Amino acid sequence: MAHVELFLGDDELIAFNALLEKLIVANYGGRPDLFLTMADGDQTLASDMLSGACLFHMAARRVMRARNMPEAA
């Protein structure tokens, strides 16, 4: 399994993490149809997109902690 987040610089990692966090928060906060809209109504794809976003967000945070980045706190 490739660790895509390991190939990102610190600034890119911070931006990637922020993007994923905003997507996830929007989905659970006020736009529960966000991923469904992006998946053109395909519920299975929308679920996989949300799951992937959550997994990549966790991976990005893990790398940020490993790099001792204050943004990971």
C-alpha positions in Angstrom: 0.0 0.0 0.0 1.4 3.4 -1.0 1.6 6.1 1.6 0.6 9.1 -0.6 0.7 11.5 2.4 4.4 10.8 2.8 5.2 12.4 -0.5 3.6 15.7 0.5 5.7 18.6 1.9 4.6 20.2 5.1 2.6 23.0 3.5 0.9 20.6 1.1 0.1 18.2 4.0 -1.5 21.1 6.0 -3.6 22.1 3.0 -4.6 18.5 2.3 -5.5 17.9 5.9 -7.6 21.1 6.0 -9.4 20.2 2.8 -10.3 16.7 4.0 -11.4 18.1 7.4 -13.7 20.7 5.8 -15.3 18.0 3.6 -15.9 15.7 6.5 -17.2 18.4 8.8 -19.5 19.7 6.1 -20.9 16.2 5.5 -21.7 15.7 9.2 -22.4 19.3 10.0 -24.8 20.8 7.5 -24.4 19.1 4.1 -25.2 15.4 4.6 -25.8 15.3 0.8 -22.3 16.6 -0.1 -20.7 13.3 -1.0 -23.9 12.1 -2.6 -24.0 15.1 -4.8 -20.3 14.7 -5.8 -21.1 11.0 -6.6 -24.0 12.0 -8.8 -26.5 10.2 -6.6 -24.6 6.9 -6.3 -25.0 6.0 -2.6 -22.3 3.3 -2.7 -19.8 5.7 -4.3 -20.7 8.4 -1.9 -20.1 6.1 1.0 -16.8 5.0 -0.4 -15.8 8.7 -1.0 -16.6 9.6 2.6 -14.8 6.6 3.9 -11.7 7.3 1.8 -11.7 11.0 2.9 -11.8 9.9 6.6 -9.0 7.4 6.1 -6.8 9.9 4.3 -7.5 12.5 7.0 -6.4 10.1 9.7 -3.3 9.2 7.7 -2.4 12.9 7.2 -2.9 13.6 10.9 -0.6 10.6 11.8 2.1 11.9 9.5 1.7 15.4 10.9 2.2 14.1 14.4 5.2 12.1 13.3 6.7 15.3 11.9 5.9 17.1 15.2 3.8 19.7 13.4 1.9 21.9 15.7 -1.1 21.8 13.4 -1.6 18.2 14.4 -2.3 19.1 18.0 
